[in-house]
Every structure is written in C-alpha cells, then in structure tokens.
C-alpha cells in the first residue's frame, strides 16, 4: 500500500476520472497522505472495503474463533472535556468559527483484531487497512449521480427509545441552530465545485442501530450541479 502526496493524488484521480476508470481512495484529515488504487490493484490481504455494497469482500465465509467480546472504552474526564468545551465557546464568541466538532480520542481495549472488527461491524461504509486502522460509519461524505453532487451531513442524534423522540429532536433549539449552520457551511463548500446549489431536503430522519441501542439521526440533503467535464476534475473536487 503506497501513499502519495496531495498533488500527485489529484493528478492521478483526474486522469482516472477522465478515462472513466473507477478507483478507491483514502485521505487523512490533514490531506498529507493519500492512497489511490483501481479495484483490481487492491490486495484483499492488505485492504478490505465495503462501501454500501461496493466491496472487495468476496465471501462472508471467513471465520474467526468464537470468543467472548471484550470492549472497554476510556473516555476523557468531564474536567478535560469541560476545558476543551470552554475553549470552543471562547472562539465562537470571538467570531473565529461558526461551528466546531469537538471530539476527543477515546482509548479502546478489546480482544478483537482490526480485521475481526471489520467483519463484525454492521455499517454501510467500512474499511480495513492491515496493521493500520479499521473504520466503520453510517455517514456518506458526498455522492455524485447524474451530474449532481450531494452531501448529507449528520447533525443531531437522540435515543430512539425515548418517548416522542422524533418530535423532541426536531423541536430542540440547539439542534435546530446547529443544523442551520451546517447546512449553510455545506452549501458554501459545494458552491466551490458546483452551481445551482440547493437544499433538496432540509431535515429528514434515519434510524441507526448501535451496540448501545437504536438512535434517530437528523440530516439534510444538499445538492449542486457539476460542470459537464466534472469527471476530469474528480481529484480537485
């Protein structure tokens, strides 16, 4: 598995897009390391992916010894989180940001291997990279279909077992404000690569099944029209 820099990856993805050849890519959040490969180049012993049914997992028959699953998380303390939260609030009040995703790394102790987690997790989007990481997510980043680009940022979840859960989350003022902000930000982002950007669905609800129970999740659908030659600019997009 060979990584390249952002500039090399953009050029390669543009060439693949122009020629109509599908590819898989992985980008770190700093955009410093990028991996791009055509499906036939992906070695299942090194990388496994299942992207809502588009997969190189040829069989679900791979088995692992039965064992009791150990899963222990150690989230940061309330005091540590509070300090980070206060920092975020200070910067929002100062006008340095409109919206911040405050996240903290959570150590996990488990007797499962990364590959076992890949096979055992139930999520539309999964990726395993040997001896590096595993990821599973219900969230699509962007989707391109029929010349339009779509985004569905997830904002707002609630325990689905709570009484009137759907009505409660839709009426929550904090959730409503956060939703309006992310819609505005994603509209601006899509406007950098597309025209006629619209909000085709403002708030809709999906149900997620997690290891702690069912959740309701609120998302918008935002779309924009890509230029006719968008395939030649896939890397730039």
DRENTOR-788249 format. One record per residue: residue in three letters; y, x, z of N, C-alpha, C in turn. Coordinates in pm, whole numbers, plus 50000, padded with zeros to 5 digits. Atoms other than C-alpha are relative to their C-alpha. Example, Ala and Ser with C-alpha at 12.3 -4.5 7.8 and 13.67 -1.06 7.14 Angstrom:
Ala498815008950000495505123050780501205009050000;Ser498814991849994498945136750714501094992350073;
//
This chain:
Unk498815008650000500005000050000501235008950000;Unk498864991150015503085018049873501314992150006;Unk498705006549987506575007949982501035007549916;Unk498904993850075509735014349781501314995250061;Unk498715004249947513445010949847500484987449927;Unk499515012750052515504980149769500345000849852;Unk499574998850139516964992649441498815000649905;Unk501204999150084513565002049298499294986549992;Unk500685012949996512094968749407500724989649915;Unk499235009750079514914948449249499735002049852;Unk500244997250143514434965748913498604995849959;Unk501395003350032510664961348924499794984949996;Unk500145014549996510874924549022500694993449882;Unk499325005350118513384918048745499145001749875;Unk500864997750117511014933548490498814990450001;Unk501135009249990508074913248616500424985649971;Unk499525013550024510124881348617500304997449854;Unk499665001450141511394887148264498744998649914;Unk501245000550078507834892248138499104988350042;Unk500765011649958506604861148322498735003350077;Unk501204995849926504124880348538500204997150149;Unk499875003049857503524867248893499855012550084;Unk500114988649910503854890949186500154995450144;Unk499875001949856503674893049564500985010550050;Unk499104989949945506414909849764500204997750149;Unk499735000249856507124918350127501245008550023;Unk498744992949973510584928450254500245000050150;Unk499644999849858511514940050603501424994550016;Unk498745007349981514534923250759501235008649974;Unk498894991050032516734953950707500075003349852;Unk500104997550144515744954850338499915015049968;Unk500164985650020514834991550373498645003549940;Unk501344997850054511134988850286499544987349927;Unk500445011350081509844966450008498665003549934;Unk501284998450069506324962149875499904989249894;Unk500135009250112505814946049533498695003149928;Unk501264997850070502464941149360499624987549922;Unk500595011150073500884919549094498694996050068;Unk501175004749925498004898149226498755008449980;Unk501224992250025495304918949058500065013950062;Unk499864987049936496694950049226499784999450152;Unk500105001649855496334935949577498545001950044;Unk501344997149950493304950549754499764992050129;Unk500235008449881491884924549999499625007850125;Unk500314992049881490684952350227501265005150068;Unk498724995249946494334961850276500984988750029;Unk499035010949989496284929250232499314986749971;Unk500445013750023495364892450267501214990950007;Unk498905009649997497734864050186499494986149965;Unk500245014050033497624826350175501344993050006;Unk498665005650009500884811350055499894985649952;Unk500145014250028500314774050072498984997649888;Unk501075001850098497104777049870499925010849895;Unk500034988550089498074806749654499505011850082;Unk500654990949906495724832249802499085009849930;Unk501034990650045493524862549754498794999650093;Unk501165002049914491114850050021498954992749917;Unk500985005650092488064844149804498994991050070;Unk500985008049928485904828950075500394998950146;Unk499785001849857486274814450421498765004350079;Unk501294997049938482804827850492500055012250092;Unk499944988349913483994859450667499944995450146;Unk500215004449863482764855651021500255011350098;Unk499774990549892483554872551349499144995850118;Unk500805003649882481524874051670500734989550085;Unk499395010149916482114843151882500405006150135;Unk499544994949872484164850952189501094991050054;Unk498925007549935486504835052437501325006749963;Unk498734994450045490014839452303500925002350119;Unk499024996549898492334857552540501375000849934;Unk498655000450059496024851152475501024998950113;Unk499024999749891498714861152721501325005249946;Unk498674995850044502424863052647500855003950120;Unk499114995349894505074880852849501454999549952;Unk498615001250047508484867152752500975007050093;Unk498984993349919511664883452874500394991050117;Unk499595007649882513024872653211501194991049968;Unk498855008950017515554844853247501305007950008;Unk498794991949984518114870753359500315007849872;Unk499814992550125517584891953046500484990849889;Unk499605009650103517824861552821501434995250024;Unk498655004849967520964849553003501065010149958;Unk499044989850042522704882752939500214999649849;Unk499905000750146521924880452569500734987349958;Unk499365012750032523004844052563501505000950021;Unk498564998749973526364852452720500685008549892;Unk499444991750107526914879552459500204991949873;Unk499895008650118526244854652181501194990550013;Unk498915009649978528654829152330501355006949987;Unk498744992650009531384855452364500395002649855;Unk499704997050141531104864851996500304987349921;Unk499685012650067531064828551884501424995650034;Unk498645003649960534204821452087501045009149936;Unk499084990550062535774852651936500114998049849;Unk499945002750143535124839051587499225009849916;Unk500764989950075532704866851491498774994149930;Unk501155006550063529924842551397500074985150026;Unk500105014449982529314805551349498644995950056;Unk501365003749960525594805851414499205012750022;Unk500824988349968523234830751578498604995350037;Unk501385002149956519454830451604499715010350108;Unk500254990949888518884845451948498495000950022;Unk501444998149986515364859551951499725012750079;Unk500414988449921513564884152176498545003249969;Unk501404995950021510394904152116499184996250123;Unk500885004349891507554889852324498665007249989;Unk501314993350003504594912652403498874989950017;Unk501165008849994501234895852350498755008450026;Unk501304993649975497904906352499498904990449953;Unk501085008250053494844893652314498795008649968;Unk501224993050041491264902952241499694997949852;Unk500165002250143491704892351878500585011649921;Unk499424990350092492254916751594501044992949913;Unk499015005950090495114911451349499314991649892;Unk500715007250105492594900651086499414987050053;Unk500525012349940490984875351321501114989850018;Unk498865009249986494414860551392500334993749866;Unk499735005450134494964856751017499044988549968;Unk501005010150036491724837350971500044987950094;Unk500035010949903492064816351287501274991550000;Unk498735007549997495694805851240500024989449892;Unk499865011150095496494772951069501484998649968;Unk498605000450041499764776350881500065000749847;Unk499904999650146500924771250521500205014049944;Unk499674986750052502104807350491499485010650097;Unk500634989849916500034836550620499915013149923;Unk500104986750061499964873850557499425009750102;Unk500584989549917497844902150697500105013249925;Unk499934986650056498554938850631499265009350096;Unk500904992049918495894962550760500745010050087;Unk499484990649901496844981351076501535000150009;Unk498535001249990500474969551044500414987350072;Unk499565012549938501024932851120499254988249941;Unk500435012950052499994896751076501134990250024;Unk498945010049984502364867651024499464986649954;Unk500355013650043501864830151005501194991150031;Unk498785007949985504624804650957499874986749927;Unk499945012850072505184768150865501184999349904;Unk498695001050067508534776450705500025007249866;Unk499774994050130509214782550337501435005349997;Unk498654994350004512184805250270500794993849886;Unk499435006850116513114794849918498874996249905;Unk500955004350103511294776749639500774998349870;Unk499405001650132512084778049268499084991349916;Unk500795009150082510934749549046500904993449896;Unk499295006450112512094737148704501465004249993;Unk498654994850013515174759348708500904997450119;Unk499225002449879516314748749056499445008350114;Unk500404992749880516234768949377500234991050121;Unk499965008749883515534750749704499875008350127;Unk500184994049868515854760350070499864988950103;Unk500305010149898514584741750377500085006350140;Unk499914993349869515924758850691499604990750114;Unk500445008049886514154746151001500995001450115;Unk499054999849889516634736851272499744988250091;Unk500225010549902515604717451577498564995850012;Unk501365004849973512214710151734499984992750133;Unk500165007549876511054686552006498524996850017;Unk501375003749967507774678852180499734985949944;Unk500275012850065506274650951969499444989550094;Unk500585009549906504604635252273501034993250089;Unk498975006049917507914627152442500334986049950;Unk499615013450043508974590552438501225000649907;Unk498885000750094511264583152142500445013949953;Unk499664986150036511074619852037500845000749873;Unk499274999850126512264613251682501464995950020;Unk498645005049979515294593151792500815009750088;Unk499294991049909516154617952069500525012449929;Unk499544987750065516314648651848501064997049895;Unk498985003450100518284630851575501334996350065;Unk498775003849931520824618951835500595011350083;Unk499544988849917521164652752010501215006749936;Unk498754994750055524754665251963499915015049970;Unk500154985650024523834702051996499195002449873;Unk500834998550118521074698751736500764995949874;Unk499225004850115523404679351507501025010449956;Unk499014989850033526084706351527499355012249937;Unk500714988450056523584734351464499524997049858;Unk500495004050131522134715351170501135000449897;Unk498865000050093525544710251010500425014249965;Unk499594986250024526314747251048499045007149906;Unk500954993050086523084759850889500034994349859;Unk499885005850134523454735450600501175006249926;Unk498824994050062526934749150532499735014649961;Unk500284986050028525724785250553499045001649883;Unk500964998950110522744779950322500614995349869;Unk499275004050122524934761350074500795011749945;Unk499244988450044527164791950064499085010849943;Unk500944989850048524154815150025499484996549861;Unk500535003950130522674795449736501085000449892;Unk498904999750097526094793949570500215013949941;Unk499894986450052525874831749524499105002249879;Unk500944998050110522984827849279499834987549914;Unk500225012650070523154791349167501304992149990;Unk498865009250014525584764349056499554986050040;Unk500295014049968525794727149134499164998750128;Unk500745000249874524604733149491500264986850073;Unk499895012949933523904700349667499014999250116;Unk500935002949891522244687349983499234987549960;Unk500785011450049519484665249844499394991750112;Unk500435007249879518174656150191500685006950118;Unk499244993749892520354661750496499155002850123;Unk500874998049884517874656750781498704992149977;Unk501305006650006514174649550749499085006750102;Unk500854995449890511354653850999498575002549951;Unk501414996650020507984671250970499335001050137;Unk500764998149876505244672851232499185012849989;Unk500754987449996503734706551328498984999450113;Unk501024998749896500534713151520499995014450048;Unk500004986549943500774743351753498915001050105;Unk501014998349896498474758252015500434993850133;Unk499515006749879500634740552274500254985149977;Unk499835014250027500614706452109500824997549875;Unk499275004150120502494687151843501515001450020;Unk498554999250000506134693551755500564992149882;Unk499225005450111508634674251547501075010149966;Unk499064989950046510854696651339500934993849896;Unk498985005750088514094687851158500465010549900;Unk499564990950105515094703550826500884992449901;Unk499345005750117517474697550535499345005249873;Unk500394994650131516744702250165501285002749921;Unk498804995950073519424721649978499555006049868;Unk500444994850129519184729149608501185004049913;Unk498994995650094521104746649334499365002849865;Unk500494997850136520764750848958500165014649963;Unk499974986050038519854785848845500425001549854;Unk499654997750141521164801348521498745000249913;Unk501145000750091518954799148212499135012550006;Unk500754987450001517964835848240499605004550140;Unk500254996449860517094834648611498765008650018;Unk501224992249984513644849648559500255015049986;Unk499674985850018515244882348450500785005550119;Unk499214995849883517144883448782499294996750131;Unk500735003849880514384875049029500245009750115;Unk499774990049895514874907449219501364998650063;Unk498645001749947518604901749252500114987250082;Unk499985012549923518054865949367499405002250137;
//
